[in-house]
Amino acid sequence: FSSSPQQRQPESSREETPQTTDALSPTAVITSTVYDNFNNSTFDGKWNTGLWLSYGTPSTTVEQKDGIITFTRKNQDEGGLTANQTWRIDELRFIEAKVLLDSATEASVGSVGIQITTDINGTTWWLGCSIFDNGNANITEAHCGSMDNFNSQRVELPLNTWHTIRIETDSDMAKMTFFIDDSQIDTYVY
């Protein structure tokens, strides 16, 4: 969050001209630190296993280097990292990731994204946003959804371009709002 300094008027004109303040209103108030920005060179070539657990099949390679975490899959399978820490929904203000889907992804529904997962009465519930190629090597789409059949609008995005996915939580209003590249695409009410 930042704001511009208050504009000062010359002493003689202060009473005649009101002062203005340019201020940005943050969508979320940041009250905690970044969980991991993947820039600790100690973990280059691997990842911080104190913060992350891997999941999926062994044909998905996970590698950190220079502030970027890369997932490479050799087969049509699933793999990734999950946080080695849990939070209550009222402890989260937002989760965000800057992601890129490479055009080298074979046209077999490659995707990259973020997800919130929990157990509710023995059933795994999830809500997430991802960028995927949907089997089309020329077009990617961003989409958010949940296990209970919530589906956001789909937004077309270019391949080989960094995109920011963000899920903001508002536990007081019982809602989550989804953003792609700072544009709101939908809201989920729980």
Solvent accessible surface area in square Angstrom, and as a share of the most:
residue,aa,sasa,rsa
1,F,163,0.68
2,S,69,0.45
3,S,62,0.40
4,S,55,0.36
5,P,114,0.72
6,Q,83,0.37
7,Q,90,0.40
8,R,163,0.60
9,Q,46,0.20
10,P,91,0.57
11,E,135,0.61
12,S,104,0.67
13,S,27,0.17
14,R,91,0.33
15,E,176,0.79
16,E,145,0.65
17,T,56,0.32
18,P,106,0.66
19,Q,68,0.30
20,T,71,0.41
21,T,81,0.47
22,D,80,0.41
23,A,66,0.51
24,L,118,0.58
25,S,104,0.67
26,P,61,0.38
27,T,97,0.56
28,A,16,0.13
29,V,97,0.56
30,I,110,0.56
31,T,105,0.61
32,S,85,0.55
33,T,127,0.74
34,V,108,0.62
35,Y,62,0.24
36,D,34,0.17
37,N,79,0.41
38,F,32,0.13
39,N,95,0.49
40,N,78,0.40
41,S,86,0.56
42,T,92,0.54
43,F,44,0.18
44,D,49,0.25
45,G,47,0.46
46,K,103,0.44
47,W,50,0.18
48,N,30,0.15
49,T,91,0.53
50,G,55,0.53
51,L,49,0.25
52,W,40,0.14
53,L,92,0.46
54,S,65,0.42
55,Y,101,0.39
56,G,52,0.50
57,T,62,0.36
58,P,136,0.86
59,S,23,0.15
60,T,19,0.11
61,T,59,0.34
62,V,15,0.08
63,E,82,0.37
64,Q,1,0.01
65,K,128,0.54
66,D,111,0.58
67,G,29,0.28
68,I,79,0.40
69,I,36,0.18
70,T,64,0.37
71,F,78,0.32
72,T,67,0.39
73,R,79,0.29
74,K,144,0.61
75,N,93,0.48
76,Q,138,0.62
77,D,32,0.16
78,E,120,0.54
79,G,22,0.21
80,G,5,0.05
81,L,26,0.13
82,T,64,0.37
83,A,33,0.26
84,N,71,0.36
85,Q,90,0.40
86,T,126,0.73
87,W,98,0.34
88,R,151,0.55
89,I,58,0.29
90,D,63,0.33
91,E,85,0.38
92,L,25,0.12
93,R,107,0.39
94,F,52,0.22
95,I,44,0.22
96,E,85,0.38
97,A,27,0.21
98,K,132,0.56
99,V,11,0.06
100,L,56,0.28
101,L,14,0.07
102,D,69,0.36
103,S,55,0.36
104,A,85,0.66
105,T,32,0.19
106,E,136,0.61
107,A,58,0.45
108,S,31,0.20
109,V,78,0.45
110,G,3,0.02
111,S,67,0.43
112,V,35,0.20
113,G,37,0.36
114,I,31,0.16
115,Q,104,0.46
116,I,24,0.12
117,T,74,0.43
118,T,64,0.37
119,D,94,0.49
120,I,89,0.45
121,N,152,0.78
122,G,69,0.67
123,T,66,0.38
124,T,78,0.45
125,W,35,0.12
126,W,94,0.33
127,L,0,0.00
128,G,8,0.08
129,C,3,0.02
130,S,32,0.20
131,I,1,0.01
132,F,19,0.08
133,D,2,0.01
134,N,88,0.45
135,G,36,0.34
136,N,61,0.32
137,A,52,0.40
138,N,128,0.66
139,I,68,0.34
140,T,1,0.00
141,E,32,0.14
142,A,0,0.00
143,H,29,0.13
144,C,0,0.00
145,G,4,0.04
146,S,8,0.05
147,M,86,0.38
148,D,79,0.41
149,N,131,0.67
150,F,37,0.15
151,N,98,0.50
152,S,9,0.06
153,Q,102,0.45
154,R,130,0.47
155,V,43,0.25
156,E,116,0.52
157,L,21,0.11
158,P,80,0.50
159,L,27,0.13
160,N,81,0.41
161,T,56,0.32
162,W,110,0.39
163,H,8,0.04
164,T,34,0.20
165,I,0,0.00
166,R,37,0.14
167,I,0,0.00
168,E,17,0.08
169,T,12,0.07
170,D,49,0.25
171,S,37,0.24
172,D,138,0.72
173,M,127,0.57
174,A,31,0.24
175,K,68,0.29
176,M,4,0.02
177,T,16,0.10
178,F,0,0.00
179,F,26,0.11
180,I,5,0.03
181,D,62,0.32
182,D,127,0.66
183,S,68,0.44
184,Q,106,0.47
185,I,12,0.06
186,D,43,0.22
187,T,41,0.24
188,Y,15,0.06
189,V,106,0.61
190,Y,104,0.39
